[in-house]
């Protein structure tokens, strides 16, 4: 019978996969393999220690920052956005709460249209987006689309607002909050927000297509914030799940609250909690990211102690491998 390693190797060759695939079971790494190039121009290969952009996987870390502040009494789930925004972003309704934003049930207008992630979707020059406060320029001007709490609608802007609220409530820059409240207790030593114009040698460039040299540097903000942009290694991702379910980031009761289904998402055959994607019927929980030059999913299934992670540094690279692993591991 074909092994998981053989099946992954074959799929990587067939699809032109570029990135890292990792499978852990009960704390034991069964597979960790790298493919393709971190820098195509200089043919620098990806390694299992390469840092990759993870796009919306950042939302789970943002949610944990918020829940950590809730645990400390700095915020409450019922805290309104308006109480911290003051006169900023006046189109956000006065009754929108932290919990609404975490659950994608805020009803606020979204600044980012994800219909075509390789389009130039930002309305301001990307180099002007380096701090969370900078994002006010792209968040403003989008009217409310539904009453707070009425329905689920995936919303990138809501998690930028959460980063802004966390920063103002905590009195510390959002990037530092992620580092001190999530990465350090989880032992995620290689996870960080990296500037697109200063990528270090150990970070993968993101490519728009399966072949070619066009990168995503003009498509994404200079520095990410609450809705995306953090870089991680596959090892840090696996360590994240151990830390999360071990209660090292927030307490077990908070984790249970975050992975409790808050909404059905039938269009995507899944449910959603607070910052995490959830399977329709099983206990599988995952982080997912998709953007120009970035595709990522890491799934953890507590009942089987299986974690599967696929990180790719081109736009659609991860999805064939994600499907394969779900079939091989029975996590679909």
Secondary structure, DSSP 8 states (H G I E B T S, - for coil): ---HHHHHHHHHHHHT--EEEEEEETTEEEEEEEESEEETTTTEE--TT-BEE-GGGHHHHHHHHHHHHHHTTS--TT-BSHHHHTTSSTTS-TT-BHHHHHTT-S----S---S-TTS---SS-GGG--STGGGHHHHTT----S-TTS-----HHHHHHHHHHHHHHHTS-HHHHHIIIIIHHHT-TT-EE--TTS--TTB---BSSSSSS-BSTTTS-SS-BTTB-EEE-HHHHHHHHHHHHTTSSS-HHHHHHHTS--EEEGGGTEEE-SS-EEESSSSEEEEEEEETTEEEEEEEETTTTEEEEEEESBTTSSHHHHHHHHHHHT--
